[in-house]
Amino acid sequence: MVFANLIFKELVKEGDFKSTILLKKIDEAGKLNIKRLVLAPAYYDEESKSNIEEVNNIVEELNAYLQAKEIDLTLYSANLLRDNYENLKEYIKGNLGSINKTNFVLLDVEECSKIDELLEIVFEYKLRNLVPIIVSPEKINEIIEDNKKIDKLIDEECLFQLDPASLKGVYGKKIQKAAKALVKRNIYQFIGFEEQIEAEYIDKQIEDLSKKSLFILKPDGVRVKRVLKSSKKKKNGFFR
């Protein structure tokens, strides 16, 4: 059994985050032994049609289809939160959501050029008792150059999601090397695919890794199983 997150950016930009478009991707996932799947679209503006209410409606509709077809696959809703203050404000307003209404949020890393900049965003979510799951840390330039730089994020109790394509060298040898180093360090708790799920990226290693994240779907999984450490310096968030 595989539990994975499926994130969408290009599909949202193209205006195609719709149940009719997603249906084929869901059918493919079911054939690959994926039993639990989080649908997590990015959000850019109102035209994205991907706020959490819209995601919830699509997930509800697709789950009804899966039940009717007796397909052993359950979908969950979330948003892929972009690493900027605009998405933070949208989350605070209730327009964007965490994974399955837990306190775990998927945080993309595209706009912050430095880990220290990312930490400021991380702090804002932690201030609200949320646990950021950093998406594809193996693609962050500082971590590519020195994987020990991820320790700054570990110290802030972040969790991490691996893109299986990184291990296969799809994004280049440097990212592949970084991913392998982080896997060796046992950094990852989640796996996630971009836009679609590729069968050739799923092997026993990926299946085993994916099972680490199942705890968040349990009743006691809405809270991290360890007490989150407070930052060394007490700060106030930018937004209330």
Backbone bond lengths (Angstrom), bond angles and torsions (degrees), N, CA, C in turn:
res aa  C-N    CA-C-N  psi(-1)  N-CA   C-N-CA  omega(-1)  CA-C   N-CA-C  phi
1 M - - - 1.458 - - 1.521 110.56 -
2 V 1.313 115.76 138.48 1.454 120.98 -179.75 1.532 109.33 -120.25
3 F 1.324 115.93 134.34 1.467 121.86 171.52 1.515 106.47 -113.37
4 A 1.329 116.71 124.49 1.466 120.26 -175.20 1.514 111.07 -141.18
5 N 1.323 113.97 159.62 1.456 121.95 170.60 1.524 108.08 -104.83
6 L 1.308 116.39 136.73 1.462 121.31 178.18 1.531 107.09 -117.91
7 I 1.330 115.64 111.51 1.457 119.68 -174.86 1.535 110.31 -102.69
8 F 1.319 114.36 148.24 1.463 120.11 -176.97 1.523 110.04 -129.33
9 K 1.316 115.46 125.34 1.462 121.16 172.47 1.533 109.87 -122.00
10 E 1.316 116.61 -56.07 1.466 120.47 -178.92 1.526 111.17 -62.63
11 L 1.312 116.90 -39.79 1.468 120.77 -179.84 1.526 110.47 -60.67
12 V 1.328 115.85 -39.78 1.466 120.95 178.44 1.524 110.44 -67.74
13 K 1.327 116.22 -45.28 1.469 120.21 -179.79 1.524 111.61 -60.28
14 E 1.332 116.05 -32.80 1.464 120.65 -179.16 1.527 112.27 -83.73
15 G 1.340 116.65 -2.70 1.459 120.90 179.77 1.510 113.80 74.45
16 D 1.343 116.61 24.02 1.459 120.95 -174.89 1.530 114.05 -111.58
17 F 1.339 116.83 19.86 1.467 117.54 176.03 1.532 107.80 -80.77
18 K 1.322 114.11 83.92 1.467 122.49 -176.54 1.520 108.77 -136.89
19 S 1.318 116.02 152.35 1.463 120.45 -177.56 1.525 111.72 -60.45
20 T 1.322 117.19 -35.50 1.467 119.44 -179.71 1.528 111.76 -65.24
21 I 1.336 116.59 -36.61 1.470 120.97 178.33 1.520 110.65 -74.93
22 L 1.329 115.78 -37.09 1.470 120.74 -176.51 1.522 112.65 -72.99
23 L 1.294 116.64 -22.74 1.465 121.12 -173.54 1.524 112.51 -56.26
24 K 1.321 117.16 -43.68 1.463 120.60 179.84 1.523 110.68 -64.08
25 K 1.330 116.83 -41.04 1.460 120.73 179.74 1.536 110.67 -64.32
26 I 1.321 116.32 -36.93 1.464 121.32 179.48 1.525 110.57 -68.25
27 D 1.320 116.45 -43.93 1.471 120.60 177.92 1.532 110.64 -59.22
28 E 1.335 116.67 -42.01 1.463 120.98 178.89 1.528 111.03 -63.68
29 A 1.338 116.29 -40.28 1.462 120.55 179.54 1.517 111.06 -62.23
30 G 1.330 116.61 -41.20 1.456 120.83 180.00 1.514 113.31 -61.80
31 K 1.323 116.66 -29.74 1.469 121.22 -179.74 1.529 112.27 -78.58
32 L 1.331 116.73 -10.46 1.468 121.33 -175.21 1.533 112.33 -106.88
33 N 1.330 115.96 22.34 1.466 121.94 177.54 1.523 112.57 67.21
34 I 1.309 117.19 20.71 1.464 120.29 174.30 1.518 107.94 -85.18
35 K 1.310 116.34 119.25 1.464 121.77 -175.27 1.527 112.68 -105.10
36 R 1.308 116.56 -22.73 1.462 121.97 179.19 1.526 107.51 -133.67
37 L 1.323 116.15 125.52 1.457 119.61 -174.86 1.529 110.53 -139.74
38 V 1.331 115.44 125.74 1.459 121.69 176.37 1.526 109.02 -94.63
39 L 1.322 116.38 127.53 1.464 121.19 174.57 1.526 107.76 -97.08
40 A 1.333 116.43 118.60 1.467 120.59 -172.39 1.529 110.82 -132.52
41 P 1.320 117.52 87.90 1.465 120.05 176.76 1.529 111.94 -80.70
42 A 1.310 116.07 149.97 1.461 120.87 171.42 1.524 108.65 -74.23
43 Y 1.324 115.15 166.56 1.461 120.63 178.25 1.518 108.31 -133.13
44 Y 1.333 115.58 127.52 1.463 120.78 -178.17 1.536 112.11 -112.81
45 D 1.316 115.84 -42.84 1.464 121.29 176.35 1.527 107.25 -165.76
46 E 1.325 116.46 -174.88 1.460 119.97 -177.18 1.524 112.66 -60.81
47 E 1.318 116.45 -27.01 1.462 120.39 179.65 1.527 112.30 -71.19
48 S 1.319 116.22 -14.35 1.469 120.09 -179.30 1.519 112.22 -64.06
49 K 1.347 116.59 -29.79 1.465 121.33 -176.49 1.535 110.88 56.45
50 S 1.333 115.25 40.54 1.466 118.81 -177.06 1.526 111.95 -137.77
51 N 1.340 117.51 27.81 1.467 117.23 173.54 1.518 109.03 -70.58
52 I 1.303 117.37 167.90 1.472 120.25 -170.32 1.527 112.30 -64.12
53 E 1.328 117.44 -31.72 1.466 119.02 177.29 1.524 110.60 -63.85
54 E 1.321 115.87 -42.77 1.466 119.99 179.04 1.528 111.02 -67.55
55 V 1.330 117.22 -37.06 1.465 120.58 176.94 1.526 110.35 -65.03
56 N 1.327 116.63 -43.83 1.470 120.57 178.80 1.525 111.19 -58.50
57 N 1.328 116.74 -42.20 1.467 120.67 -179.23 1.523 111.16 -64.59
58 I 1.334 116.34 -41.90 1.463 120.48 179.50 1.530 110.69 -66.33
59 V 1.336 116.39 -43.36 1.465 120.46 179.61 1.532 110.60 -63.01
60 E 1.309 116.79 -41.59 1.469 120.14 178.18 1.526 111.09 -61.53
61 E 1.315 116.07 -43.47 1.463 121.01 179.62 1.531 111.58 -64.32
62 L 1.327 116.23 -43.88 1.464 119.93 -179.11 1.521 112.34 -70.57
63 N 1.321 117.66 -36.01 1.469 120.22 176.61 1.527 110.87 -64.00
64 A 1.321 116.97 -36.59 1.463 120.55 176.86 1.531 110.14 -63.67
65 Y 1.335 115.73 -40.09 1.468 120.42 176.92 1.530 110.88 -63.13
66 L 1.323 117.00 -44.77 1.459 121.40 -178.86 1.533 111.26 -63.38
67 Q 1.315 116.19 -39.22 1.465 119.80 178.11 1.523 110.87 -66.30
68 A 1.325 116.41 -43.23 1.461 120.58 -179.87 1.523 111.60 -62.23
69 K 1.333 115.92 -35.25 1.465 121.29 179.92 1.532 112.05 -87.80
70 E 1.338 116.08 -0.67 1.476 122.71 -179.12 1.531 111.35 56.20
71 I 1.317 114.86 41.91 1.461 121.53 176.01 1.526 108.50 -93.56
72 D 1.323 116.51 125.83 1.465 121.82 -175.27 1.527 110.52 -80.58
73 L 1.304 115.36 72.96 1.463 122.34 179.94 1.520 108.40 -149.93
74 T 1.326 116.40 130.06 1.459 121.58 178.56 1.517 109.76 -117.26
75 L 1.319 116.07 133.21 1.454 122.36 -179.26 1.527 110.61 -102.18
76 Y 1.324 114.98 150.37 1.458 121.66 177.30 1.529 108.04 -132.94
77 S 1.308 115.89 153.44 1.462 120.28 -176.81 1.519 112.26 -101.85
78 A 1.325 114.99 152.64 1.465 122.70 176.18 1.518 107.36 -168.30
79 N 1.308 116.07 174.84 1.460 122.09 167.32 1.516 109.03 -121.48
80 L 1.317 115.78 149.26 1.454 121.50 168.31 1.524 106.27 -87.26
81 L 1.329 116.34 107.35 1.454 120.69 -176.36 1.522 109.99 -82.17
82 R 1.311 116.38 125.69 1.462 120.90 178.58 1.522 109.21 -77.63
83 D 1.315 115.92 150.69 1.464 120.90 -174.23 1.529 111.17 -82.67
84 N 1.330 114.64 64.90 1.457 119.71 176.55 1.526 109.34 -147.18
85 Y 1.318 115.73 167.69 1.459 120.13 -176.66 1.530 112.18 -76.77
86 E 1.323 117.78 -21.08 1.459 120.31 177.34 1.525 110.44 -64.16
87 N 1.338 116.40 -45.46 1.465 119.34 178.15 1.523 111.34 -68.20
88 L 1.323 116.98 -34.40 1.463 120.57 176.12 1.527 110.14 -59.54
89 K 1.333 116.85 -46.36 1.459 120.52 179.37 1.531 110.97 -62.92
90 E 1.334 116.75 -38.34 1.467 120.02 178.52 1.531 110.33 -65.82
91 Y 1.323 116.80 -35.85 1.460 119.68 176.64 1.528 110.30 -64.95
92 I 1.313 116.35 -45.84 1.464 121.24 -179.18 1.526 110.82 -59.84
93 K 1.331 116.37 -36.73 1.462 120.99 179.66 1.525 112.54 -75.83
94 G 1.339 116.64 -8.38 1.459 120.42 178.92 1.513 114.32 90.33
95 N 1.322 116.87 8.25 1.458 120.03 -179.16 1.527 113.06 -82.51
96 L 1.343 116.75 -21.42 1.459 121.57 178.52 1.520 108.64 -121.22
97 G 1.350 116.08 156.90 1.451 118.58 -172.17 1.510 115.40 -134.86
98 S 1.315 114.08 165.15 1.464 123.42 176.94 1.526 109.32 -86.55
99 I 1.330 116.30 -177.60 1.462 120.55 178.01 1.526 109.67 -74.11
100 N 1.316 116.09 114.59 1.464 122.02 173.13 1.532 112.34 53.27
101 K 1.331 116.72 35.11 1.469 123.06 177.34 1.527 113.35 64.88
102 T 1.334 116.40 21.98 1.467 120.27 174.88 1.525 107.85 -88.25
103 N 1.328 116.17 -170.35 1.471 118.21 176.26 1.529 111.78 -101.16
104 F 1.343 116.10 27.19 1.463 122.05 176.80 1.525 109.71 -107.94
105 V 1.325 116.40 125.08 1.469 120.48 -178.65 1.521 109.93 -120.35
106 L 1.331 115.29 140.46 1.464 121.46 177.27 1.519 108.63 -86.53
107 L 1.329 116.23 119.47 1.464 121.27 -176.57 1.520 110.33 -114.60
108 D 1.324 115.49 114.09 1.459 121.23 178.69 1.531 109.53 -78.28
109 V 1.333 116.43 155.23 1.471 120.37 178.72 1.521 108.48 -127.20
110 E 1.321 115.76 98.72 1.457 121.53 178.42 1.520 112.26 -134.88
111 E 1.317 116.91 -32.82 1.457 120.77 -171.42 1.525 113.48 -97.40
112 C 1.322 117.27 -28.30 1.467 120.29 178.50 1.528 108.87 -78.57
113 S 1.310 116.48 122.41 1.466 119.89 -177.45 1.527 112.18 -84.21
114 K 1.322 116.92 -19.26 1.459 122.00 -179.15 1.526 110.41 -128.84
115 I 1.309 116.41 149.54 1.458 120.58 177.74 1.520 110.66 -60.60
116 D 1.307 117.59 -36.69 1.465 120.27 178.75 1.529 111.33 -61.30
117 E 1.326 117.40 -35.05 1.464 120.70 175.77 1.528 110.13 -67.17
118 L 1.329 115.77 -42.19 1.460 120.58 178.26 1.520 111.16 -62.11
119 L 1.313 116.95 -36.64 1.466 121.17 -179.76 1.524 112.04 -61.57
120 E 1.320 117.40 -31.21 1.467 120.44 177.34 1.529 110.44 -64.69
121 I 1.337 116.26 -40.71 1.471 120.72 176.90 1.525 110.06 -68.10
122 V 1.334 115.77 -43.80 1.463 121.19 178.26 1.524 110.25 -55.59
123 F 1.332 116.66 -44.74 1.459 121.30 -178.97 1.527 111.27 -59.06
124 E 1.334 117.10 -41.06 1.461 120.56 -178.68 1.528 111.41 -61.67
125 Y 1.333 116.65 -38.84 1.469 119.69 177.84 1.525 111.12 -73.18
126 K 1.315 116.55 -40.11 1.469 119.56 178.28 1.517 111.13 -62.59
127 L 1.311 116.68 -34.27 1.453 122.00 179.06 1.528 110.77 -59.38
128 R 1.323 115.90 -24.93 1.457 122.30 -179.29 1.522 111.84 -102.51
129 N 1.325 115.49 23.19 1.470 122.99 177.40 1.523 112.25 61.54
130 L 1.329 116.10 35.19 1.453 121.49 178.61 1.528 109.57 -110.53
131 V 1.311 115.43 149.28 1.459 121.81 179.82 1.526 108.95 -109.01
132 P 1.323 118.52 110.07 1.462 120.22 178.97 1.535 111.86 -72.65
133 I 1.314 114.97 131.90 1.460 121.99 170.48 1.528 105.94 -102.26
134 I 1.314 116.75 109.57 1.459 120.94 -176.83 1.529 109.16 -76.65
135 V 1.323 115.57 121.41 1.463 121.28 -177.39 1.528 110.04 -82.31
136 S 1.317 115.78 123.94 1.465 123.70 175.07 1.531 114.15 51.66
137 P 1.323 118.04 60.01 1.467 119.59 178.33 1.528 112.63 -62.67
138 E 1.330 116.27 -20.15 1.469 120.44 179.21 1.540 112.10 -65.91
139 K 1.336 116.62 -11.73 1.467 120.84 -179.93 1.531 112.64 -97.50
140 I 1.331 117.10 -3.37 1.463 120.86 -179.94 1.525 108.91 -78.04
141 N 1.313 117.18 127.30 1.471 121.77 -172.73 1.529 113.11 -54.38
142 E 1.318 117.03 -45.74 1.466 119.53 -178.41 1.525 111.33 -61.61
143 I 1.329 116.25 -36.18 1.466 120.29 -179.25 1.524 110.66 -76.58
144 I 1.324 116.76 -32.02 1.471 120.33 174.84 1.528 109.51 -60.87
145 E 1.328 116.43 -41.41 1.466 121.03 -178.90 1.519 112.35 -74.28
146 D 1.326 116.69 -33.88 1.465 121.15 -178.40 1.518 108.35 -155.00
147 N 1.345 116.56 103.07 1.466 119.38 -173.65 1.531 113.23 -65.42
148 K 1.321 117.40 -14.39 1.464 119.65 177.33 1.528 112.00 -70.29
149 K 1.342 116.55 -14.91 1.463 120.15 178.07 1.533 111.49 -64.42
150 I 1.328 115.78 -19.75 1.466 118.96 178.67 1.529 111.48 -67.64
151 D 1.333 116.26 -16.66 1.460 120.48 -179.02 1.529 112.09 -59.57
152 K 1.335 116.92 -28.84 1.463 119.93 177.23 1.527 110.79 -61.71
153 L 1.316 116.39 -37.99 1.460 121.37 179.57 1.529 111.40 -77.56
154 I 1.334 115.49 -34.97 1.465 119.61 176.02 1.525 109.82 -62.88
155 D 1.321 116.44 -41.30 1.463 120.86 179.87 1.527 111.77 -61.37
156 E 1.319 116.89 -25.03 1.470 121.09 178.17 1.522 111.68 -94.46
157 E 1.351 116.64 15.55 1.469 123.25 174.89 1.531 113.28 64.61
158 C 1.323 117.39 27.34 1.458 120.00 173.98 1.522 109.66 -71.92
159 L 1.328 115.65 154.15 1.454 122.21 170.34 1.529 106.82 -109.32
160 F 1.347 116.46 172.48 1.465 118.14 -170.09 1.531 111.90 -140.75
161 Q 1.328 114.25 143.80 1.457 121.74 179.47 1.525 110.56 -116.62
162 L 1.307 116.06 130.78 1.467 122.66 178.64 1.519 110.37 -95.36
163 D 1.301 116.24 135.66 1.459 122.16 168.04 1.532 106.43 -89.45
164 P 1.354 118.90 111.01 1.468 120.76 -177.75 1.520 113.87 -54.79
165 A 1.324 117.52 -27.36 1.461 120.35 179.04 1.529 111.54 -64.35
166 S 1.335 116.24 -25.98 1.466 119.91 178.35 1.523 110.84 -62.72
167 L 1.335 116.76 -39.77 1.466 120.95 -179.58 1.521 112.06 -66.48
168 K 1.320 116.16 -26.12 1.469 120.97 -178.17 1.523 112.54 -88.31
169 G 1.335 116.86 -0.61 1.455 119.79 178.04 1.513 115.32 81.44
170 V 1.335 116.88 15.49 1.463 120.52 -178.00 1.527 111.85 -62.20
171 Y 1.332 117.11 -33.82 1.466 121.45 -176.90 1.529 112.60 -99.29
172 G 1.320 116.15 10.31 1.456 120.01 178.37 1.520 112.69 111.90
173 K 1.322 115.17 162.76 1.462 121.12 -174.76 1.521 113.04 -68.21
174 K 1.330 117.86 -33.56 1.458 119.71 -178.45 1.523 111.43 -66.17
175 I 1.326 116.38 -44.18 1.463 120.49 178.14 1.522 110.07 -67.70
176 Q 1.320 116.84 -37.89 1.466 120.63 177.08 1.529 110.42 -60.76
177 K 1.318 116.39 -44.28 1.466 121.16 179.55 1.523 110.65 -63.14
178 A 1.335 116.74 -42.42 1.462 120.72 179.34 1.526 110.77 -64.12
179 A 1.330 116.46 -43.11 1.468 120.89 179.64 1.527 111.19 -61.27
180 K 1.332 116.25 -44.60 1.463 119.80 -179.97 1.524 111.33 -63.63
181 A 1.323 116.00 -38.37 1.464 120.22 179.47 1.526 110.72 -65.65
182 L 1.330 116.91 -40.29 1.464 121.02 -179.62 1.530 111.43 -71.90
183 V 1.323 116.54 -35.63 1.472 119.69 174.47 1.524 109.98 -62.61
184 K 1.317 115.87 -43.04 1.470 120.73 179.13 1.521 110.84 -61.15
185 R 1.328 116.18 -32.94 1.467 120.67 178.72 1.531 112.10 -82.81
186 N 1.318 116.82 0.24 1.473 122.10 178.66 1.534 111.41 61.08
187 I 1.333 115.66 42.18 1.457 122.34 -175.54 1.532 112.29 -78.15
188 Y 1.334 117.07 -37.95 1.463 121.12 -167.85 1.527 113.87 -83.42
189 Q 1.341 114.87 143.57 1.463 121.87 172.09 1.529 111.98 -118.24
190 F 1.330 117.63 -13.60 1.464 122.34 -175.19 1.521 110.28 -134.34
191 I 1.326 115.09 155.49 1.461 120.22 168.44 1.521 108.24 -120.33
192 G 1.324 115.71 149.58 1.454 119.31 -179.64 1.513 111.16 -151.16
193 F 1.310 115.19 142.60 1.463 121.87 179.56 1.526 109.71 -109.62
194 E 1.324 116.21 152.23 1.459 121.34 177.04 1.518 110.22 -103.91
195 E 1.302 115.68 119.85 1.463 125.51 173.45 1.531 113.98 73.78
196 Q 1.325 118.27 -45.08 1.457 120.00 179.17 1.526 109.87 -154.69
197 I 1.325 114.92 161.01 1.459 120.93 -176.88 1.521 108.93 -100.19
198 E 1.314 115.52 125.41 1.469 121.05 -179.11 1.522 109.90 -102.66
199 A 1.331 115.97 126.43 1.465 121.15 -176.21 1.521 112.12 -60.18
200 E 1.343 117.17 -36.17 1.468 120.14 -175.05 1.526 112.65 -70.06
201 Y 1.340 117.79 -11.52 1.457 120.26 179.76 1.532 112.27 -91.13
202 I 1.334 116.68 -7.48 1.462 120.04 -176.56 1.520 109.55 -101.45
203 D 1.321 116.60 113.80 1.462 122.19 175.05 1.525 107.88 -131.82
204 K 1.315 116.97 -174.28 1.462 120.26 -176.42 1.534 111.86 -60.95
205 Q 1.332 115.93 -37.83 1.461 119.36 179.22 1.526 111.38 -60.51
206 I 1.331 116.14 -42.98 1.458 121.20 179.64 1.530 110.33 -69.55
207 E 1.322 117.04 -40.60 1.468 120.14 178.12 1.528 110.59 -60.19
208 D 1.314 115.98 -46.67 1.468 119.96 -179.17 1.525 111.19 -63.85
209 L 1.325 115.96 -41.01 1.462 119.77 -179.69 1.529 110.65 -64.64
210 S 1.324 116.40 -38.98 1.466 119.98 -176.84 1.525 112.59 -63.61
211 K 1.311 116.38 -28.87 1.475 120.02 -177.42 1.522 112.63 -69.51
212 K 1.333 116.48 -18.18 1.463 119.78 178.34 1.526 111.88 -62.14
213 S 1.326 116.21 -28.09 1.466 120.08 -172.88 1.521 114.03 -90.12
214 L 1.330 117.98 -3.22 1.457 120.45 -176.18 1.526 113.01 -62.20
215 F 1.329 117.23 -22.50 1.467 119.73 -177.02 1.526 112.42 -59.97
216 I 1.335 118.05 -25.96 1.466 118.24 -176.51 1.522 112.28 -73.73
217 L 1.340 117.73 -12.63 1.458 120.98 178.86 1.519 112.11 -92.73
218 K 1.333 117.16 -5.16 1.457 121.64 178.60 1.524 109.75 -86.43
219 P 1.341 117.02 156.74 1.469 119.84 -178.97 1.520 113.83 -54.68
220 D 1.330 116.55 -35.74 1.466 118.87 -179.37 1.523 111.75 -89.71
221 G 1.330 116.18 8.23 1.459 119.39 -177.17 1.507 114.66 -90.74
222 V 1.337 116.40 -0.57 1.458 118.31 -179.14 1.512 112.04 -73.74
223 R 1.313 115.48 -9.92 1.456 119.49 175.38 1.526 108.74 -124.46
224 V 1.273 117.02 146.76 1.462 120.24 177.80 1.514 108.15 -63.99
225 K 1.333 116.56 145.75 1.455 120.86 -175.21 1.520 113.02 -79.00
226 R 1.312 115.95 6.17 1.452 118.64 175.25 1.518 107.74 -135.35
227 V 1.295 116.72 154.27 1.450 120.03 179.95 1.519 109.29 -71.83
228 L 1.329 115.79 128.75 1.460 119.32 -179.95 1.516 109.69 -71.63
229 K 1.318 115.08 131.64 1.457 119.55 178.92 1.518 109.60 -75.44
230 S 1.303 115.95 142.81 1.457 119.16 175.88 1.516 108.73 -80.92
231 S 1.328 116.06 154.37 1.458 119.92 178.60 1.516 109.96 -64.83
232 K 1.330 115.64 154.23 1.455 119.45 -178.78 1.521 110.92 -62.42
233 K 1.350 115.67 -35.80 1.453 119.53 179.41 1.520 108.74 -108.38
234 K 1.282 116.18 127.09 1.457 120.39 179.21 1.525 109.06 -74.08
235 K 1.337 116.38 129.98 1.451 121.00 -178.07 1.524 109.94 -129.53
236 N 1.303 114.81 165.84 1.455 121.36 171.07 1.513 108.20 -111.88
237 G 1.343 115.60 140.62 1.449 119.26 -179.11 1.526 111.12 -73.48
238 F 1.331 115.23 161.72 1.456 120.56 179.03 1.519 111.41 -76.72
239 F 1.350 116.54 -27.76 1.453 119.87 -174.47 1.511 111.11 -121.24
240 R 1.297 116.56 146.47 1.472 121.87 -179.42 1.528 109.53 -110.16
